[in-house]
Amino acid sequence: MPEGDALHRAARRLQALVGERVEVETPHPRAAVTQIAERLDGRRLLGVEAHGKNLLLRFDGGYTLRSHLRMSGRWSLVRRDSARVGRPWLVLRGTEHEAVLWNGPVLELREAAVRRLGPDILARPPDYDAMLARLRAVDQRRELGEALLDQRLVAGIGNLWRAEALWAAQLSPWLSLNEVSDDELRAVLAESHRLMQRSLGGIRSARHVYRRAGRPCPRCGEPIRSRGQGDDNRIAYWCPGCQRGPSPPK
Ligand SMILES: [Zn+2]
């Protein structure tokens, strides 16, 4: 019977696939009816962990697959396209390996509340394509600074890093999305990731604009400005001298 340590071993083996976009198949007819393959195929596997007697596999888009092994279930990790006999419940196929679930009697796909969250800015690597797609799917008259704080578009950026990332990318929070190119959006997302990753790693970076209203911009010397933005009226900080874009509406 699979015990906790067997689950932890399975979780460790499956780490080989974490970060990859996986091809998903459910060869066993009882698994096929779950439509798990249709919903997970091509998604990125973000994490695998043993939790109690369950193995939890997190995918982008907010999906979590729960696998309980009961008495007979077993996960194995083999080379991609290895020969096999029989029909496993589930196959997750990456570029080099595939994870195969045999006799997995309990397989449940959850779309938790996190489904409504955008891709995680701290994922390694972050899914910039998915963030861009979400940022482009909303009303393009929305302001860049406000959109960056919308957790349904990109999850994890707070007020401090919004201000610093926009300064680093030299873009005003008051630009509307339709005034910003895809490359510029990618640049500000990449700056957010870089700054937040450094901060997580314990490296304290200098604040250039955040809570520095009225003081000179370290890059161009113009006084930093601040103003509430969006429905939540979170305070945006920016330099009108070197961050491209308009002033806030009156
Ligand atoms: Zn400046």
Residues whose N, C-alpha, C, O or C-beta is under 5 A from the ligand:
A	BS01	ZN	C217 R219 C220 G221 E222 C239 G241 C242
